[in-house]
Amino acid sequence: MDAQKHGLTSFQSSTHEELPLAEMSAYADLQRVHEVWSELTNKKGHFPAQLDPTSVPVSLLPYMMLLDVEADCLRVRLAGTRVCEEHGGEMRGRTTDDFFKPEDGKKVLAAGLRVAETGEPSLARKSYIAINGRRWSYVRMILPLSSDGVKRDRLFKLLDPATLEMTYQAEA
């Protein structure tokens, strides 16, 4: 991975940088999933309830999450195998508060609520230290989904594994 190209080589604390959707083309796999979502959204005239897993490149499935939007948290409905492994086990039912430090959890919740409220996808570069001490940095995309086609109450989150870097944070 060319980490410097993605601006992910080092960080002192957590960061969240929203990227213009026009930069999606730099992340071919994310762009492909975004195009499938856009097609479903435009064809149906409303938001899809889910994305067909066969429309997601197989290499990305371990890095995906399906989240339910709740008033004060994002709750994991489904998580890919790599996400579960890195967070120590099954993620279903856990909330962002369970694996993010409070300040990072607030950023994640705000970004998710913004996607749900606006119906606009989000592309962002993130870095943070998880509760388990592992340092993460990556580019991710969040797409709004809907259980009824109108209310945006689910999110599809996908990390670009080509940008993923993880290390353990040394104890201070």
N, C-alpha and C positions, 0 to 999 in steps of 0.2 A: 504494500500500500504506500502511496505517496502522501504521507501524513502532512507534510508542509503544504502541499497543494490544497489540502482541505482545511489548513489552519488549525490542526489538532495536535501539534507536537507537545505543547506544555500548557499548564494552567495552574494558577495559584489557588483558585477557589472555583465555585460553580459558576458557569456562564450559560446563558441562553441567548442565542442570536437568531432571530427570525430572518430567513432568507427569502428574497423575492421568488415567487413561483416560476418566474422566467429562468431561474437558475436550475430548475428541475432537470434540464437536459444534461447537466454535468453528472447526474446520477441515473444512468440508463434504466436500471431495474426499477427504481422508484418511479421514474417517468412512465414506464410501461404499466405499472399498477394504477397510477394516476389516470392514465388514458382509459383503462378499463372502467374505473370508477366514473369518469366523466361521461363515457358512452352510456353507462347504465343510468346515470342521473339525467342526461339529456333525453334518452330514449323513453324513459318512463315518465319524465316530467316531474319526478319527485326523487327523494333520496332513497337509495337501496337499503334493505335491511342487512345485507351482508354482501361480501364479495365471494364469488365461487373460488375455493382454494386452488382449482386447476388454472385459474387466471393469474395466479401469483407464481412467479418463478420459484421452482422447488428450492433453490439455494436460499431464498428469503424466508420460507415458512418457519424455520427455527427462530427467526428474529421478529415475529409478528405478535401483536397483542390485539385482542378485541376487548374494549372497555365499555362499561356502562357508566353513563354520566349521572351522578347523584348531586344533590345540592351542595354538599361540602367535601366530595371526594370523587375520584374515579375508581371504580371497582373492576377488577379483572374478571372477565367472563371466560376468556381463553388466552393462553400464552403459548408461544412456540417452545420447543424443547430446549433450545439454547438459552432463552430468557429464564426458563425455570431452573436450569442447571446453574446458571450464574447467580441466581437469587436463593439457591439452597433448597429447591423443591417446588412442588406444585404451587402455582400462583392463583388458581381459581378461587374467587371469593376475597382475595386480599385487596387492600386499597393502596393507593399511592403513599399513604402515611406509613404503611408497613415496610416499605423498602427505600424511601427517600428520607433524608434528614428534613426537619421542619421547613427550613428556608427553601430547600429545593422542591419539596412537596408543594409548597405554595406556588412556585413558578410553573410546575407541571400542571397543577389544577387550573391555574389561570389560563394557560395555553389551551388546555382541553375545553374549558368552558367557553373560551373565545371561538374555537372551531364550532362547537355546538350552537352557540348563539348566532354566529354570522353565516354558518353553512359553508364557509370558505376553508379549503384545505390549508394546512400549515406545513411549511418546510423549515427546519431549524437545525442549527449546529449547537450541540449541547456538550457540556462537560460537568461532572459532579463527582462527589465521593458518596457512594451508597452507605447505608447503615452498616453493612458488613465490612466497611473499610476499603472496598474495591473502588478504584478510580476508573471512571468510564468517560469516554469521549466518542462522539459519533454524530452523523447526520441522520435525522429522522423525518418522517412524513406522518401527518395525522389527517385522516379523511373522515368527514362526518357521515354517519349512518343513521337510519331511523327504523324503529320497530313498527311504525304505522305509515311510513312514506312521507310524513310531514314533520312531526316532532323529531328533532335531532337529539337523540338520547343515547346513542352509541358512537364509539369512535374506533376506527381501524388505525392502529399505530404500527409502523414498520421502520426498522432500523436498516440502514445501508451497511451490510457487513464489510464492504470494502473500506469504510471509514472508521470502523470500530477499533478502538484501542482500550485495553484494560490492563491495569496494574494494581498491585496492592499498595495502599498508602502506608508508609512507615509510621509507627506510633510516635507522637511528639513527646 
